[in-house]
């Protein structure tokens, strides 16, 4: 097993996750099997109980692991399925050490950070690296390890010490350290400054880790004299100093590495030059270029409560991007704080209220993502009502599906106090209830988590057709509440279709309005399995419906089913749907003025 360690210096937020993912991708393109590990030095056992404002979204794995969002980047870039053991936290390490101490495994010794904690870290890395993640038998060839945080952080010190020991243990030809650092440009002089990176490398070397390659983040490519200066002061060959300058979308980052021969430097350190081939990235390159060339917009309103931080919905953003590129449309995303749609905001902040409704009314499609708590719920219900009554394409995910059911109960069934027991425990019409197997006393790891099977009940439904008309699908879940099974018949009699259910047929998984252009809610999270070139079926349906291409998409997938091609086996480099000529979609997007909100195609978060 070969190991590539990615560390970060100077400041946080440099893009270590994207860099580690890109390194994994380029090594995979060289013909190597790659796996990944993320080390998070926080004391939480996992990311499940952390606020999205604290740490971005919680990414959910097939095995139910609630992990750091960087593992989502790894899965998307490498098209692999990781496990909960691929995310190491201080909490997990200390818990395992304390459990051993309680069992008496240490034979009465004084349990210390060195060697017991550091040994536990090394053992975990070796064990997780051997887990197959690409659907093939046997261990991978290379394990890419990302150490979270910044060199010098006190909480990461045990991991630094463990990795220093680990590098000596596995040997020089089996360990490559890539240090991601910042080379800022001061506006006053316009000069690329190397001192922060010099100090960061000095600190890293002082802790026992010697970098083989420097990946320098900067606004522009490093000048040759800057590379030479870094080489001299950091003791790294000039050809091993890579520039990661700002690009139009992150799909260009692996191409930056390839163009600067980063793969050759890594392969040389790992003694793999005779084993690996020239990286094959043609499809990836064409997709990155296509994303930059798209100009015909499709506007999606994202109605949620965590709109202040885009990382809170990172996988949703990526899934929307994958689908829009497949439809050859430029994604324009309008953030709509759900609370701003409510009547209370009209009195307290009329300008925010007007802007929120302006964005919602101007959208080609509406998406209500998952979430917890009652803040902004009434605004989400108003958004679902607007989409349903105005026949605007709507996709509700997890809570977004429950919101659609509550709105239908109020507006169509006439149950004005219909609600979820999460928001109103005393409601007389509980359309959404707490799941019997859930825990009300312990929050961490007690939800319905991971990959679960959904069986289609209506084969001519839009959702079944988009998936290629299989009898069942496997998608990832993360929820405590479900649609009240005792009200299902009442909903169905009023025209709401439950197109997908679990194996017991009592848990509702997919809801649709058959007489609506596209109104679908799902209890699972399809965004977690979306990949570049392999967009999630339901996100593709939303984008296709928003730009007037849904009939084409449904016909395309039914044709693929007849000829025996799986939906995710289509070529990555070509459009899934035929674009409208001369920009004449059934429904046009409005002008591109974003009023300062986030849109794809304009920065790092593509």
C-alpha positions in Angstrom: 0.0 0.0 0.0 1.2 3.5 -0.9 0.1 6.6 1.1 -0.3 10.2 0.0 -0.8 12.6 2.9 -2.3 16.1 2.2 -1.7 18.7 4.9 -2.6 22.4 5.0 -0.8 25.5 6.2 -1.1 29.3 6.8 -4.9 29.5 6.8 -7.9 27.1 6.7 -10.2 26.9 3.7 -7.5 26.6 1.1 -9.2 23.7 -0.6 -7.4 20.7 0.8 -10.4 18.5 0.1 -10.6 19.4 -3.5 -6.8 19.0 -3.8 -6.9 15.6 -2.2 -9.8 14.6 -4.5 -8.0 15.9 -7.5 -4.8 14.0 -6.6 -6.9 10.8 -6.2 -8.5 11.4 -9.6 -5.3 11.9 -11.4 -3.8 8.8 -9.9 -6.9 6.8 -10.8 -6.5 8.2 -14.3 -3.0 6.7 -14.3 -4.6 3.3 -13.9 -4.2 3.0 -10.1 -6.9 1.9 -7.6 -7.4 4.7 -5.1 -9.1 5.0 -1.7 -9.3 8.0 0.6 -9.3 8.8 4.4 -10.2 12.1 6.0 -8.9 13.0 9.5 -10.9 15.5 11.5 -9.2 16.6 14.7 -12.4 17.6 16.5 -13.7 15.7 19.5 -17.1 14.8 18.0 -17.4 11.1 17.2 -18.8 12.1 13.8 -20.3 15.1 12.0 -23.9 14.0 12.7 -24.7 16.5 15.6 -22.8 19.5 14.2 -24.6 22.5 12.8 -24.2 23.1 9.0 -23.1 26.7 9.9 -20.3 25.2 12.0 -19.0 22.6 9.5 -21.0 22.6 6.3 -23.3 19.8 5.3 -23.3 16.3 6.9 -22.5 13.8 4.2 -24.2 10.4 4.5 -22.5 7.2 3.4 -24.1 3.9 2.3 -23.3 2.3 5.7 -25.0 5.1 7.5 -21.9 7.0 8.5 -22.4 10.7 9.0 -19.2 12.3 7.9 -17.4 15.4 6.8 -18.4 16.9 3.5 -14.9 16.3 2.0 -15.8 12.6 1.8 -18.5 13.7 -0.6 -15.8 15.3 -2.8 -13.8 12.1 -2.7 -16.8 10.0 -3.7 -17.8 12.4 -6.5 -14.3 12.8 -8.0 -13.3 9.1 -7.7 -16.7 7.5 -8.1 -16.2 5.3 -5.1 -18.3 4.3 -2.0 -16.5 5.0 1.2 -17.3 3.7 4.7 -17.6 5.4 8.1 -14.1 4.1 8.9 -12.7 6.4 6.2 -13.5 9.4 8.4 -11.2 9.4 11.5 -12.0 11.9 14.3 -10.3 12.5 17.6 -13.6 11.4 19.3 -13.4 8.0 17.5 -9.8 7.5 18.4 -10.1 8.4 22.1 -13.3 6.3 22.4 -11.5 3.3 21.0 -8.5 3.8 23.3 -10.8 4.2 26.4 -12.8 1.2 25.4 -9.6 -0.9 25.3 -8.4 0.5 28.6 -11.8 -0.5 30.2 -11.4 -4.0 28.8 -7.9 -4.2 30.2 -6.2 -4.5 26.9 -3.3 -2.4 28.0 -2.4 -4.8 30.8 -2.3 -2.2 33.6 0.0 0.2 31.8 -0.4 3.9 32.0 -2.3 4.9 28.9 -0.8 7.9 27.2 -1.0 9.9 24.0 2.3 8.4 22.9 2.3 5.5 22.2 -1.3 4.4 22.8 -3.2 7.1 21.0 -0.7 7.5 18.2 -0.6 3.7 17.7 -4.4 3.6 17.6 -4.3 6.3 14.8 -1.8 4.3 12.7 -3.7 1.1 13.1 -7.0 2.8 12.1 -5.3 4.3 9.0 -3.9 0.9 7.9 -7.2 -0.9 8.6 -9.3 1.7 6.7 -6.9 1.8 3.8 -7.5 -1.9 3.2 -11.3 -1.6 2.8 -12.3 -2.0 -0.9 -14.3 1.1 -2.0 -14.4 0.8 -5.8 -16.5 -2.4 -6.1 -13.5 -4.6 -6.8 -12.0 -7.2 -4.5 -8.8 -6.5 -2.6 -7.1 -3.4 -1.3 -6.4 -0.3 -3.4 -3.0 0.7 -4.7 -2.9 4.2 -3.1 -4.6 5.7 -0.1 -4.9 9.5 -0.1 -5.1 10.9 3.5 -6.3 14.4 4.2 -5.4 15.9 7.6 -8.0 18.5 8.5 -7.2 21.8 10.0 -3.9 23.8 9.8 -0.4 22.8 10.8 0.2 24.2 14.3 -3.4 23.6 15.5 -3.2 22.1 19.0 -5.9 19.6 18.5 -4.1 18.0 15.5 -0.8 17.4 17.4 -1.5 13.6 18.1 -2.2 13.0 14.5 0.9 14.9 13.4 3.0 12.7 15.7 1.3 9.6 14.6 1.8 10.4 10.9 5.4 11.2 11.5 5.9 7.8 13.0 3.8 6.2 10.2 5.9 7.7 7.5 9.0 6.1 9.0 7.2 2.8 9.6 6.0 2.4 6.0 9.2 3.6 4.4 10.3 6.4 2.1 9.1 4.8 -1.1 5.6 4.3 0.3 4.8 7.7 1.7 4.4 11.1 -0.1 3.6 14.3 1.7 1.9 17.1 -0.2 1.6 20.4 1.7 -1.1 22.8 0.6 -0.1 26.4 1.4 -1.0 30.0 0.6 1.1 32.4 -1.5 -0.7 35.7 -1.1 -0.4 38.7 -3.4 -0.4 42.1 -1.6 -2.4 44.6 -3.5 0.0 47.4 -2.5 3.0 45.9 -4.3 1.4 43.2 -6.5 4.1 40.7 -5.5 3.6 37.0 -4.6 4.8 36.6 -1.0 6.5 33.4 0.0 7.1 34.0 3.7 3.8 32.5 5.0 4.6 29.2 3.1 8.2 29.3 4.4 7.0 29.5 8.0 4.4 26.8 7.4 6.9 24.4 6.0 9.4 25.2 8.8 6.7 24.3 11.4 5.8 21.1 9.5 9.5 20.0 9.4 9.9 20.9 13.1 7.0 18.5 13.8 8.8 15.6 12.0 7.0 15.7 8.6 9.0 16.6 5.5 7.0 17.7 2.5 7.8 16.1 -0.9 5.6 18.4 -2.9 4.2 21.9 -2.3 0.8 22.8 -3.7 0.6 26.6 -3.6 -2.8 28.3 -3.6 -2.7 31.7 -5.3 -4.8 34.0 -7.4 -2.4 33.5 -10.4 0.2 31.0 -11.5 3.5 31.2 -9.5 6.3 33.1 -11.2 9.5 31.1 -11.8 11.6 33.2 -9.4 9.0 32.6 -6.7 9.2 28.8 -7.3 13.0 29.0 -7.0 12.8 30.9 -3.8 10.4 28.4 -2.3 12.6 25.6 -3.4 15.6 27.1 -1.8 14.0 27.9 1.6 11.6 24.9 1.8 14.1 22.3 0.5 11.6 21.0 -2.1 12.7 20.6 -5.8 11.4 23.4 -8.0 9.7 20.8 -10.3 7.7 19.6 -7.2 6.2 23.0 -6.5 2.7 23.1 -8.0 0.5 26.2 -8.5 -3.2 25.8 -7.7 -4.4 29.1 -8.9 -8.0 30.2 -9.1 -10.1 28.6 -11.8 -13.6 28.9 -13.2 -14.7 25.6 -11.8 -13.1 22.9 -9.6 -13.2 20.4 -12.4 -10.1 22.2 -13.7 -8.1 21.4 -10.6 -7.1 17.9 -11.7 -6.1 19.3 -15.1 -3.9 21.9 -13.4 -2.1 19.0 -11.6 -1.7 17.0 -14.8 -0.5 20.0 -16.8 2.2 20.6 -14.2 3.2 16.9 -14.1 2.2 16.6 -10.4 1.4 12.9 -11.1 4.9 12.3 -12.2 6.3 13.8 -9.0 4.0 11.7 -6.9 4.7 8.5 -8.8 8.4 9.2 -8.5 8.2 9.5 -4.7 6.1 6.4 -4.5 8.3 4.3 -6.9 5.3 3.7 -9.2 6.7 5.2 -12.4 7.0 1.8 -14.1 3.5 0.7 -13.1 1.3 3.7 -13.9 0.3 4.9 -17.3 -0.2 8.4 -18.8 -3.3 9.9 -17.1 -6.4 9.5 -19.3 -8.7 12.5 -18.6 -10.4 13.2 -21.9 -13.9 12.9 -20.7 -13.1 14.9 -17.6 -11.5 17.6 -19.7 -14.4 17.9 -22.1 -16.8 18.2 -19.2 -14.8 21.0 -17.5 -14.7 22.9 -20.8 -18.4 22.3 -21.5 -19.2 23.8 -18.0 -17.4 27.0 -18.9 -19.1 27.3 -22.3 -22.7 27.1 -21.1 -24.6 30.3 -21.4 -28.3 29.5 -21.7 -29.5 29.8 -18.1 -31.8 27.7 -16.0 -32.8 29.4 -12.7 -33.5 27.4 -9.6 -34.8 28.8 -6.3 -33.2 27.0 -3.3 -35.6 27.6 -0.4 -33.9 26.7 2.9 -32.9 28.0 6.3 -29.0 27.6 6.0 -28.7 29.9 3.0 -26.0 32.0 4.7 -23.4 29.3 4.0 -23.4 27.5 0.6 -21.4 24.5 2.1 -24.6 23.7 4.1 -26.1 22.3 0.9 -22.9 21.4 -1.0 -24.1 18.0 -2.3 -27.3 19.6 -3.5 -25.4 22.2 -5.4 -23.2 19.6 -7.0 -26.2 17.5 -8.0 -27.8 20.5 -9.6 -24.6 21.3 -11.4 -24.2 17.7 -12.7 -27.8 17.8 -14.0 -27.6 21.3 -15.6 -24.3 20.3 -17.4 -26.0 17.1 -18.7 -28.8 19.3 -20.0 -26.3 21.8 -21.4 -27.7 24.7 -19.3 -25.9 27.2 -17.1 -27.1 26.9 -13.6 -28.2 30.1 -11.9 -29.1 29.5 -8.3 -31.1 31.9 -6.2 -30.9 31.5 -2.5 -34.2 32.1 -0.9 -34.2 32.2 3.0 -37.4 30.4 3.8 -38.2 32.6 6.7 -38.2 35.7 4.4 -41.3 34.3 2.6 -43.4 34.3 5.7 -46.0 37.0 6.6 -44.0 38.0 9.8 -41.1 39.1 7.6 -43.4 41.3 5.5 -43.9 43.4 8.7 -40.4 43.2 10.2 -38.3 43.5 7.0 -40.5 44.4 3.9 -37.4 44.6 1.6 -36.3 41.0 2.4 -39.9 39.8 2.0 -40.2 41.4 -1.4 -36.8 40.1 -2.6 -37.6 36.6 -1.5 -40.9 36.5 -3.4 -39.3 38.1 -6.4 -36.7 35.4 -6.6 -39.3 32.6 -6.1 -41.6 34.0 -8.8 -38.8 34.3 -11.2 -37.6 30.8 -10.8 -37.8 28.1 -13.5 -37.8 25.4 -10.7 -38.0 25.2 -6.9 -36.0 23.0 -4.6 -36.7 22.5 -0.9 -33.8 20.6 0.7 -33.6 18.7 4.0 -33.4 20.3 7.3 -34.3 20.2 11.0 -36.2 22.4 13.4 -39.3 24.7 12.9 -37.6 27.9 11.8 -38.6 28.8 8.3 -41.0 25.9 7.9 -44.0 28.0 7.1 -42.0 29.7 4.4 -41.1 26.3 2.8 -44.8 25.4 2.9 -45.6 28.7 1.0 -42.9 27.8 -1.6 -44.4 24.3 -2.1 -47.9 25.9 -2.5 -46.6 28.4 -5.0 -44.9 25.7 -7.1 -48.0 23.4 -7.0 -50.6 26.0 -7.8 -48.5 27.7 -10.5 -47.3 24.4 -12.0 -43.6 25.3 -11.4 -41.2 22.2 -11.3 -40.7 21.3 -7.6 -38.3 18.8 -5.9 -38.6 18.3 -2.2 -35.8 16.3 -0.4 -36.4 14.7 3.0 -38.1 17.6 4.9 -38.9 19.0 1.5 -41.1 16.0 0.8 -42.8 16.3 4.2 -43.4 19.9 3.5 -45.1 19.0 0.2 -47.4 16.6 2.0 -48.3 19.1 4.7 -49.1 21.8 2.1 -51.3 19.3 0.2 -53.2 18.4 3.4 -53.8 22.0 4.2 -54.7 23.3 0.7 -56.4 20.3 -0.9 -57.7 18.2 2.0 -58.7 21.4 3.9 -57.0 20.4 7.1 -55.8 23.8 8.1 -53.9 22.7 11.2 -52.2 19.8 9.4 -48.5 19.6 10.5 -45.6 17.5 11.5 -45.4 16.5 15.1 -41.8 17.8 14.9 -43.2 21.3 14.7 -46.5 20.9 16.5 -46.7 17.9 18.8 -50.4 18.6 19.6 -51.7 18.9 16.0 -55.0 17.1 15.4 -53.9 16.2 11.9 -50.4 14.8 12.1 -49.5 14.1 8.5 -45.8 13.6 9.5 -44.9 11.6 12.6 -41.9 10.5 14.6 -40.7 7.1 13.5 -41.3 4.4 16.2 -37.7 3.1 16.1 -36.2 6.6 16.7 -34.7 7.9 20.0 -35.9 11.0 21.6 -33.1 11.1 24.2 -30.0 10.5 22.1 -29.3 12.6 19.0 -26.1 11.1 17.6 -26.5 8.2 15.2 -30.1 7.5 16.1 -31.8 8.5 12.8 -32.8 6.2 9.9 -29.4 6.4 8.2 -27.7 5.0 5.1 -28.7 3.1 2.0 -32.2 1.8 2.1 -34.3 0.2 -0.6 -37.3 1.9 -2.2 -39.8 -0.2 -4.3 -41.7 1.5 -7.0 -45.5 1.2 -6.7 -46.4 3.1 -9.9 -44.2 2.1 -12.9 -45.5 4.9 -15.2 -44.6 7.6 -12.7 -42.1 10.2 -13.7 -39.7 9.1 -10.9 -39.7 5.5 -12.1 -39.2 6.5 -15.7 -36.3 8.8 -14.8 -34.6 5.9 -12.9 -35.1 3.7 -16.0 -38.1 1.8 -14.8 -36.4 -0.6 -12.3 -38.5 -2.4 -9.7 -36.5 -0.8 -6.9 -33.7 1.7 -6.1 -31.2 2.1 -3.3 -30.7 5.6 -2.0 -29.3 7.2 1.2 -31.5 8.4 4.1 -31.2 10.7 7.1 -34.4 11.3 8.9 -36.4 10.9 12.2 -39.9 11.6 10.9 -42.0 10.0 8.2 -45.4 10.5 6.5 -48.2 9.2 8.7 -49.1 5.8 7.1 -52.7 6.1 8.5 -53.3 9.1 6.3 -52.0 7.7 3.0 -55.3 6.5 1.7 -56.8 9.9 2.3 -54.0 11.6 0.4 -54.2 9.1 -2.5 -58.0 9.5 -2.8 -57.4 13.3 -3.2 -54.9 12.7 -6.1 -51.5 12.5 -4.4 -49.5 9.5 -5.6 -47.0 7.6 -3.4 -44.9 6.2 -6.2 -42.3 4.6 -4.0 -42.4 2.8 -0.6 -40.1 0.8 1.6 -40.1 -3.0 1.8 -43.0 -3.0 4.3 -45.1 -0.7 2.1 -45.8 1.4 5.3 -43.0 3.9 4.9 -43.6 6.5 2.1 -40.4 7.2 0.1 -41.6 9.0 -3.1 -44.6 11.3 -3.6 -45.8 12.7 -6.9 -48.6 14.8 -8.3 -49.4 13.0 -11.6 -51.2 16.0 -13.1 -48.4 18.5 -12.5 -45.5 19.1 -14.9 -43.0 18.0 -12.2 -43.9 17.9 -8.5 -41.9 15.2 -6.7 -40.9 14.7 -3.1 -38.5 12.0 -1.8 -37.7 10.9 1.8 -34.2 10.0 0.8 -31.2 12.2 -0.3 -30.5 11.5 -4.0 -27.8 14.2 -4.0 -25.4 12.0 -2.2 -25.0 9.6 -5.1 -24.9 12.2 -7.9 -21.6 12.1 -9.9 -20.0 14.3 -12.6 -21.3 12.7 -15.8 -23.8 10.5 -13.9 -26.3 13.0 -12.6 -29.0 12.0 -10.1 -32.2 11.0 -11.9 -34.5 13.3 -9.9 -32.2 16.3 -10.1 -31.9 15.7 -13.9 -35.7 15.6 -14.0 -36.0 18.9 -12.1 -33.5 20.7 -14.5 -35.1 19.1 -17.5 -38.6 20.1 -16.5 -37.3 23.7 -15.6 -36.0 24.2 -19.1 -38.8 22.3 -21.0 -36.9 19.1 -21.7 -38.6 16.6 -19.4 -40.4 14.7 -22.2 -37.1 14.3 -24.0 -35.5 13.0 -20.8 -38.3 10.5 -20.1 -38.2 9.3 -23.7 -34.4 9.0 -23.5 -34.5 6.8 -20.4 -37.3 4.5 -21.6 -35.2 4.0 -24.8 -32.1 3.1 -22.8 -34.1 0.6 -20.7 -35.4 -1.1 -23.9 -31.9 -1.5 -25.3 -30.5 -2.7 -21.9 -28.3 0.2 -21.0 -28.2 1.3 -17.4 -28.8 4.9 -16.7 -25.4 5.5 -15.2 -23.5 4.0 -18.0 -24.1 6.9 -20.4 -21.0 8.7 -21.8 -19.7 11.4 -19.5 -18.6 13.6 -22.3 -21.8 14.2 -24.2 -25.2 15.8 -23.4 -27.8 13.5 -22.1 -30.5 15.7 -23.6 -30.8 17.4 -26.9 -30.6 21.2 -26.3 -33.3 23.5 -27.6 -32.2 25.3 -30.7 -31.8 29.0 -30.6 -32.5 29.0 -26.9 -36.2 28.4 -27.2 -37.1 26.5 -24.1 -40.7 26.0 -23.0 -39.9 28.4 -20.1 -37.1 30.9 -20.2 -35.0 32.0 -17.3 -35.0 35.6 -16.4 -32.1 37.9 -16.6 -28.9 37.0 -14.9 -28.8 39.7 -12.2 -28.2 37.7 -9.1 -28.6 40.5 -6.5 -25.4 39.3 -4.9 -26.5 35.7 -4.3 -24.5 32.6 -5.2 -24.5 31.2 -8.7 -22.5 28.4 -10.2 -19.8 29.1 -12.8 -18.3 32.1 -11.0 -15.9 30.7 -8.6 -14.6 27.8 -6.4 -18.0 26.4 -5.5 -18.8 24.8 -8.8 
